[in-house]
Structures are given as structure tokens and as C-alpha cells.
Amino acid sequence: MPLRDRPIQQKLTAILLLISGLVLFLTAAAFAGYQYWSLRRSMRDMVTVRGRVLAATSTAALAFDNVADATEILAALRADPHFLAAALYDQDGRLFATYPAELAGTAVPAAPGPDGYRFERGRLTGFQVVAEEGGRRLGTLYLASDLAAVYDTLRLTAIIGSLVLAVSMLAAYLLSAVLQRAITQPILALAETARAVSLRRDYSVRAPAAGRDEVGVLTGAFNQMLDELQRYATGLEQLVAERTKELAAGNAALLAANSELDAFAYSVSHDLRAPLRSIDGFSQVLLEDYAERLDEAGRGSLNRVRAASQRMGMLIDDLLKLARVTRAEMRTEAVDVSAMAQDIAAELQRATPARQVEFAIAPGLLAQGDARLLRVALENLLWNSWKYTAKAARPRIEVGWVEGNGERAFMVRDNGAGFDMQYADKLFGVFQRLHSAAEFEGTGVGLATVRRIINRHGGRIWAEGAVDQGATFYFTL
């Protein structure tokens, strides 16, 4: 789990330990570096002093060419196990005596080098002048010492430093666990209060008061915000209760109005149909029984009376269908639009077998909606295309879908009479027609019914067309 997702207690502990560890490590590294430099310097000073003493005691042996005395003087170095080798060279640079004696010619340089001491290859080596009191040079002293003392001291220092670091880190951890409570407890209490508000929607809880620092200011502001939210919530609950009562009363009135509208629609349907049937029936009787007594003008008038009464019946039927569509209960399900369009096309062909219309219905057109209402909408659109392609030389009706602006729209297209786009806003109004009844039959209610069905599905419908170039209707669900 990344650090940003861990609890704030763990974050504070990690930060404190990281800072403490880094400070201790840098301090220990600086101390170790200084000690290493100091030990090397001290060791060089010690070897230099030892070299001067040996050089001073070796003057007589070199002056009198006494190898035995020189070897005995160098053998005194055995008291210090860190000295690896030593040698005396005469004034001509020839090897005079060595320590240990058995390493002559192998562990020491064959000839003296430049005066002075230097660190090289893990050792401290150097050449010291051997001279008389008058300053005459009698020879050169060579010393070689290992750095084991330095390394042992550094190793001990590292062990002590590691122990100090471990103890310090443990103390820092324990101290951070105690001190961080002053920071984390108010924050955790604030977070718990926010969680309670979020989960239980309980605006009456309050975060415990903290100090006067930034956390205390935040806690106070949070509690003040909860006070405001509680007042708003109380007011909103009252408002919702009032609106609910109003809506309940309005729904009751609406239900009553709908019931009255249903009764009125049934009454209109029943009361108007009877006179219309009488008008149509008696007009037909006059045409059949008294045709010889009527002239051409009389028969034409009766035919117009019958056509008007039949058209009035169609208008009543369409209005009742429109009212039912508006109040019908929605039942959403998966709908195979392709199969539905194929079925409607077959019905249109059977109803008018003399017409030959080419149908191009895309497969796999699926939708979610009320199958009964969608069939009513598709029937009206296909009937509309069927009607307006009556005068086309090669009538064609296409059903498919298009995609654009991130949405999918179903499409019904024909190559019929079309319409002028400046009148497109009138297409979906009740009784709005762009062609006369003499050109194409219809009541002007079908497309209004389609729009209400599409609106009830949460979609939209629009059309594009041109005069004598067909029309295309698009709708989304």
C-alpha cells in the first residue's frame, strides 16, 4: 500500500522516524569521517616520532658501520605489532640493516625513496633522515606500519554508532507514538464525524473541540458547517413535506381529472359515433334506394356527406389513440426493432397488394422500451412513408440507424413526396398537415402520437427532407 493511502498515524510515525534516522545517519557519517581523518593523522604523527627516535639512536651504528647494533635497534620495533617492516640505508643508499632480519631484500625497498610519510596500499610508509648533530647525513630510515589500529577503532565506532542509532530510533518511535496523539486524535475525531455524517446523514453529530491551532480552527469551521447543514436539512424536510402534501393533493386531482377525461372521451366516442354512423348509413340508403330520383349534384353531395362523416370517425379514433398513448403505463423490455419493422412492412404489403414497395430493413436493430408503444410509433412512421411514396416511380422505404455526436439514432427514410424544411416544426403538431387531404389521406395526428411516445421514452425525434426528394425521420430512445 503506498504511503499516501496509509492512516495518518502511520504517516506521522514514518516521517518522524525517517527524519530522525536521516539526522542520526548524517551525524554518525560526519563523526566517522572526522574520526578516520583524525586517526590517520595521529598515526602518522606517532610513526614520525618513532622514526625520529630510531634515527637518533641509529647514528652511531651507521657512523661506525656496526650492522649488529643497527639490527638490534630496529628489533625494538617488535614491541609494536603494527610495524610490518623497517630498514636502514647507508649514505650511499645501500641496504644496511632490516627488521625483521629474515625479510631483507623482499619486504623493504631496495633503495630509499623521498623523505616523508604517506599512506599507500593500506599501509603507512615513510623515509626518515639519519644525521649527526652537525647535520651530516649518515643514511635513511624506512618504516612501514599497517592500519589495523585505525580499522579496529573505526569498527568499534561503527558498532557503537549502530547501537546508538537503534536505541535512538526506538526512542524516537516511542516518543512519536506519544506525541503524535496530540495531532492525530483531533484529526481522527474529525474524520470519524465526517464519516458518520456521510454514511448516516446525521447532521446532529459534532466533532469534539480541539485546541486553537490549525486543526482546532478546522474543527470549529466543520462544526459550523454542520450547524448550517442541519438548519438547511430541517428546512428542506419541512419544504419536502409541504410539497409532498401538495403533490398528493395534485395527484389526487390529476387522477380525478384523468378519470373524468377517460369518461368524457368514452362519452364523446360513444355519443359522436352514433350520429356519425346514422349520417353515413342514411346517406348510403339514399344513394342505394333513391339514386334514380337524384341528379348528379345530389349524389355528389351525399358522397361528400359520407366522406366527411367517415373522416370525422377517423379523427375521433386518432384522438382517442393519442390520449391512450399519453396515459398508458410504460413496461420497459428488450425490443427487436428489425423484426418489428419486418412485421409491419408485411402487413402494409398485405393490405395493399397492388403496390410494390422496396423495403430495406437493417438487421440487428435493438432497443430498450415499451414494445407496444414502440410498435405504435413505428407503425405510424412506416405508414407515413408508405403513404407519401404512393406517387414515386420506384418507391423505397429504409429502416436503419446512424451514429453521431456520441449517440445512436434510429432512422426511417423514404423517397416520397418529402417536405419543405421551413415547415419542419409543424410536422409533429396535432392536426398539422403539410399536404392537403386531396393529395394524401390522413388526419395529422400520427406524427404527434409518435413524438409523444418518443418523449415518454426520454428520447427525441426530428426530421429532414426536401420537396419531391423524400423524407428521413430520426429518433432516439
Stockholm file with secondary structure:
# STOCKHOLM 1.0

chainA/1-477         MPLRDRPIQQKLTAILLLISGLVLFLTAAAFAGYQYWSLRRSMRDMVTVRGRVLAATSTAALAFDNVADATEILAALRADPHFLAAALYDQDGRLFATYPAELAGTAVPAAPGPDGYRFERGRLTGFQVVAEEGGRRLGTLYLASDLAAVYDTLRLTAIIGSLVLAVSMLAAYLLSAVLQRAITQPILALAETARAVSLRRDYSVRAPAAGRDEVGVLTGAFNQMLDELQRYATGLEQLVAERTKELAAGNAALLAANSELDAFAYSVSHDLRAPLRSIDGFSQVLLEDYAERLDEAGRGSLNRVRAASQRMGMLIDDLLKLARVTRAEMRTEAVDVSAMAQDIAAELQRATPARQVEFAIAPGLLAQGDARLLRVALENLLWNSWKYTAKAARPRIEVGWVEGNGERAFMVRDNGAGFDMQYADKLFGVFQRLHSAAEFEGTGVGLATVRRIINRHGGRIWAEGAVDQGATFYFTL
#=GR chainA/1-477 SS CCGGGSCHHHHHHHHHHHHHHHHHHHHHHHHHHHHHHHHHHHHHHHHHHHHHHHHHHTHHHHHTTCHHHHHHHHHGGGGSTTEEEEEEEETTSCEEEEESGGGTTTSSCSSCCCSEEEEETTEEEEEEEEECTTCCEEEEEEEEEESHHHHHHHHHHHHHHHHHHHHHHHHHHHHHHHHTHHHHHHHHHHHHHHHHHHHHCCTTCCCCCCCSSHHHHHHHHHHHHHHHHHHHHHHHHHHHHHHHHHHHHHHHHHHHHHHHHHHHHHHHHHHHHHHHHHHHHHHHHHHHHSGGGSCHHHHHHHHHHHHHHHHHHHHHHHHHHHHHHHHCCCCEEEEEHHHHHHHHHHHHHHHCTTCCCEEEECTTCEEEEEHHHHHHHHHHHHHHHHHHTTTCSSCEEEEEEEEETTEEEEEEEECSSCCCGGGGGGTTSTTCCSSCTTTSCCCSCHHHHHHHHHHHTTCCEEEEECTTSCEEEEECC
#=GC SS_cons         CCGGGSCHHHHHHHHHHHHHHHHHHHHHHHHHHHHHHHHHHHHHHHHHHHHHHHHHHTHHHHHTTCHHHHHHHHHGGGGSTTEEEEEEEETTSCEEEEESGGGTTTSSCSSCCCSEEEEETTEEEEEEEEECTTCCEEEEEEEEEESHHHHHHHHHHHHHHHHHHHHHHHHHHHHHHHHTHHHHHHHHHHHHHHHHHHHHCCTTCCCCCCCSSHHHHHHHHHHHHHHHHHHHHHHHHHHHHHHHHHHHHHHHHHHHHHHHHHHHHHHHHHHHHHHHHHHHHHHHHHHHHSGGGSCHHHHHHHHHHHHHHHHHHHHHHHHHHHHHHHHCCCCEEEEEHHHHHHHHHHHHHHHCTTCCCEEEECTTCEEEEEHHHHHHHHHHHHHHHHHHTTTCSSCEEEEEEEEETTEEEEEEEECSSCCCGGGGGGTTSTTCCSSCTTTSCCCSCHHHHHHHHHHHTTCCEEEEECTTSCEEEEECC
//
